[in-house]
Amino acid sequence: MLRYDRGRQSLATALAALAGYVDAIGFVKLGGLFVSFMSGNTTRLAVGLAGGSTVALVAAGLIAAFLAGVIGGALAAAKAGPARKAAVLSLMAILLAVAAMLDRIVAGGWAALAMAAAMGAANNVFLRDGEVSVGVTYMTGTLVKLGQRIAAALLGDDANGWAAYLRLWVGLLAGAVAGALLYPRTGAFSIALASVVAGVLALAARRLGPSDPYPRRTHQ
């Protein structure tokens, strides 16, 4: 996170807010499952398998959709090269638009699968050396870094390094609050709004330009 300039840090915070927003919608829609937090879904899968509950099937479907989104996002990023951020965000916008349509016309959890795929794709926006450099759909690592940076500040080193991680966490929190408030009141419209926001972020990413060349594939 700290390796990026302020514009890209702001993009990461906005993307985390969007991820929190979409995940909260999925949580409300599915009654306690997630479209971006796959650790939680893995636990629900395990508990469902142990108890013979049908929730295991839903959790497994969400995990598979998320993984498919990661793969799709990685392929889009590879094809787009230096424009990967805009390409992946555009893919997210399309998937969220599909989710909004499904939520409006099809009963059940089909919309949530498209939302999970969009959240999987989101993890390809910030890459460095072929690995995720900023996690925007999960916050455990961010909170660990926040705590470490606060400790460093207390020891007299890097007084402001913690602020970027705090903004990232607050972004996800604020987005989740918005999603939880809007979905019960507006339904599919709230998901369509997420698609629009992803499109706006794609345009913002294009204007920022590439921060570094897309990492070349290496063979060992």
C-alpha positions as CSV (number, residue, x, y, z in Angstrom):
1,M,0.0,0.0,0.0
2,L,2.7,2.5,1.0
3,R,4.6,1.9,-2.3
4,Y,1.8,3.6,-4.2
5,D,1.3,7.3,-4.7
6,R,-1.6,9.1,-3.1
7,G,-3.8,8.7,-6.2
8,R,-3.5,5.0,-6.3
9,Q,-3.9,4.7,-2.5
10,S,-7.2,6.6,-3.0
11,L,-8.2,4.2,-5.7
12,A,-7.4,1.2,-3.4
13,T,-9.5,2.8,-0.6
14,A,-12.4,3.4,-3.0
15,L,-12.2,-0.2,-4.2
16,A,-12.2,-1.5,-0.6
17,A,-15.3,0.5,0.0
18,L,-16.9,-1.0,-3.1
19,A,-15.9,-4.5,-1.9
20,G,-17.4,-3.9,1.5
21,Y,-20.6,-2.5,-0.1
22,V,-21.0,-5.6,-2.3
23,D,-20.1,-8.0,0.5
24,A,-22.7,-6.5,2.8
25,I,-25.3,-6.8,0.1
26,G,-24.4,-10.5,-0.4
27,F,-24.4,-11.1,3.4
28,V,-27.9,-9.6,3.7
29,K,-29.2,-11.4,0.6
30,L,-27.8,-14.8,1.6
31,G,-28.5,-14.5,5.3
32,G,-25.0,-14.9,6.6
33,L,-22.8,-16.0,3.7
34,F,-20.3,-13.8,1.9
35,V,-19.4,-12.8,-1.6
36,S,-15.9,-11.6,-0.9
37,F,-14.8,-13.1,2.4
38,M,-13.9,-16.7,1.5
39,S,-12.4,-17.6,4.8
40,G,-15.8,-17.2,6.3
41,N,-17.4,-19.2,3.5
42,T,-14.8,-21.9,4.0
43,T,-15.8,-22.2,7.7
44,R,-19.5,-22.3,6.7
45,L,-18.7,-25.0,4.2
46,A,-16.9,-27.1,6.8
47,V,-19.6,-26.7,9.4
48,G,-22.2,-27.4,6.8
49,L,-20.4,-30.6,5.8
50,A,-20.1,-31.7,9.4
51,G,-23.7,-31.1,10.1
52,G,-25.1,-32.3,6.8
53,S,-26.6,-28.8,6.0
54,T,-27.4,-27.6,2.5
55,V,-25.6,-24.3,3.4
56,A,-22.4,-26.3,2.4
57,L,-23.6,-26.3,-1.2
58,V,-24.2,-22.6,-1.3
59,A,-20.8,-21.9,0.4
60,A,-19.1,-24.2,-2.1
61,G,-20.8,-22.4,-5.0
62,L,-19.7,-19.0,-3.8
63,I,-16.1,-20.2,-3.3
64,A,-16.1,-21.6,-6.9
65,A,-17.5,-18.4,-8.3
66,F,-14.9,-16.3,-6.5
67,L,-12.1,-18.5,-7.8
68,A,-13.5,-18.2,-11.3
69,G,-13.5,-14.5,-10.9
70,V,-9.9,-14.5,-9.7
71,I,-8.9,-16.5,-12.8
72,G,-10.9,-14.3,-15.1
73,G,-9.4,-11.2,-13.6
74,A,-5.9,-12.5,-13.9
75,L,-6.5,-13.4,-17.6
76,A,-7.9,-9.9,-18.2
77,A,-5.0,-8.3,-16.4
78,A,-2.5,-10.3,-18.4
79,K,-4.1,-9.3,-21.7
80,A,-4.4,-5.7,-20.8
81,G,-0.7,-5.3,-19.7
82,P,0.0,-1.8,-18.2
83,A,-3.8,-1.0,-18.4
84,R,-4.7,-3.9,-16.2
85,K,-6.3,-1.9,-13.4
86,A,-8.9,-0.4,-15.8
87,A,-9.4,-3.7,-17.5
88,V,-10.1,-5.6,-14.3
89,L,-12.4,-2.9,-13.0
90,S,-14.3,-2.9,-16.3
91,L,-14.7,-6.7,-15.9
92,M,-16.0,-6.1,-12.4
93,A,-18.5,-3.6,-13.7
94,I,-19.8,-6.1,-16.2
95,L,-20.1,-8.9,-13.6
96,L,-22.0,-6.6,-11.2
97,A,-24.3,-5.5,-14.0
98,V,-25.1,-9.1,-14.6
99,A,-25.7,-9.6,-10.9
100,A,-28.1,-6.7,-10.8
101,M,-30.0,-8.2,-13.7
102,L,-30.1,-11.6,-12.2
103,D,-31.3,-10.2,-8.8
104,R,-34.2,-8.5,-10.6
105,I,-35.4,-11.4,-12.8
106,V,-34.2,-14.7,-11.3
107,A,-35.1,-16.0,-7.8
108,G,-32.5,-17.6,-5.6
109,G,-28.8,-16.9,-5.2
110,W,-27.7,-16.7,-8.8
111,A,-27.0,-12.9,-8.4
112,A,-24.7,-13.7,-5.5
113,L,-22.5,-16.0,-7.7
114,A,-21.9,-13.1,-10.2
115,M,-21.1,-10.8,-7.2
116,A,-18.6,-13.3,-5.9
117,A,-17.0,-13.6,-9.3
118,A,-16.7,-9.8,-9.4
119,M,-15.0,-9.8,-5.9
120,G,-12.6,-12.5,-7.0
121,A,-11.6,-10.4,-10.0
122,A,-11.1,-7.3,-7.8
123,N,-8.0,-9.0,-6.3
124,N,-6.2,-8.5,-9.6
125,V,-6.4,-4.7,-9.6
126,F,-3.3,-4.2,-7.4
127,L,-0.5,-6.6,-8.3
128,R,3.3,-6.5,-7.8
129,D,5.6,-9.2,-9.1
130,G,2.5,-11.3,-10.0
131,E,1.2,-11.2,-6.4
132,V,-1.6,-9.2,-4.7
133,S,0.0,-6.1,-3.3
134,V,-3.1,-4.6,-1.7
135,G,-5.9,-6.8,-0.5
136,V,-9.2,-5.0,-1.1
137,T,-11.7,-7.7,-0.3
138,Y,-10.3,-8.9,3.0
139,M,-8.9,-6.9,5.9
140,T,-7.1,-9.3,8.2
141,G,-3.7,-8.5,6.6
142,T,-4.5,-4.8,6.6
143,L,-5.3,-4.8,10.3
144,V,-2.0,-6.6,11.0
145,K,-0.1,-4.0,9.0
146,L,-2.0,-1.2,10.7
147,G,-1.0,-2.6,14.1
148,Q,2.6,-3.0,13.1
149,R,2.7,0.5,11.7
150,I,1.2,1.9,14.9
151,A,3.8,0.0,16.9
152,A,6.5,1.5,14.6
153,A,5.2,5.0,15.2
154,L,5.2,4.5,19.0
155,L,8.8,3.4,18.7
156,G,9.6,6.7,16.8
157,D,9.8,5.3,13.3
158,D,7.5,6.1,10.4
159,A,5.0,8.3,12.3
160,N,2.3,8.4,9.6
161,G,2.7,5.0,7.9
162,W,-0.4,3.6,9.7
163,A,-2.8,6.1,8.2
164,A,-3.0,4.5,4.7
165,Y,-4.0,1.1,6.3
166,L,-6.6,2.8,8.5
167,R,-8.1,4.5,5.5
168,L,-8.3,1.2,3.7
169,W,-10.1,-0.5,6.6
170,V,-12.5,2.5,7.2
171,G,-13.3,2.4,3.4
172,L,-14.4,-1.2,3.6
173,L,-16.4,-0.5,6.8
174,A,-18.2,2.5,5.3
175,G,-19.0,0.7,2.1
176,A,-20.4,-2.3,4.1
177,V,-22.6,0.1,6.1
178,A,-23.9,1.6,2.9
179,G,-24.6,-1.8,1.3
180,A,-26.5,-3.1,4.4
181,L,-28.6,0.1,4.4
182,L,-29.4,0.2,0.7
183,Y,-30.1,-3.3,-0.4
184,P,-33.1,-3.9,1.8
185,R,-34.6,-0.7,0.5
186,T,-33.6,-0.7,-3.2
187,G,-32.9,-4.3,-4.1
188,A,-31.3,-4.8,-7.5
189,F,-30.8,-1.0,-7.9
190,S,-28.2,-1.1,-5.2
191,I,-26.2,-3.8,-7.1
192,A,-26.6,-1.8,-10.3
193,L,-25.1,1.2,-8.4
194,A,-22.1,-0.9,-7.6
195,S,-21.6,-1.6,-11.3
196,V,-21.7,2.1,-12.0
197,V,-19.1,2.8,-9.3
198,A,-16.8,0.0,-10.7
199,G,-17.1,1.7,-14.1
200,V,-16.2,5.1,-12.7
201,L,-13.2,3.5,-10.9
202,A,-12.1,2.0,-14.2
203,L,-12.1,5.4,-15.8
204,A,-10.2,6.8,-12.8
205,A,-7.6,4.0,-13.1
206,R,-7.2,4.8,-16.8
207,R,-6.6,8.4,-16.1
208,L,-4.0,7.5,-13.4
209,G,-2.1,5.4,-16.0
210,P,0.2,2.5,-15.2
211,S,2.1,2.6,-12.0
212,D,4.6,0.0,-13.1
213,P,4.9,-2.5,-16.0
214,Y,2.9,-5.7,-15.8
215,P,5.3,-8.3,-14.4
216,R,6.8,-10.7,-16.9
217,R,6.2,-14.4,-16.5
218,T,9.3,-16.1,-15.3
219,H,10.3,-19.7,-15.7
220,Q,12.2,-21.5,-13.0
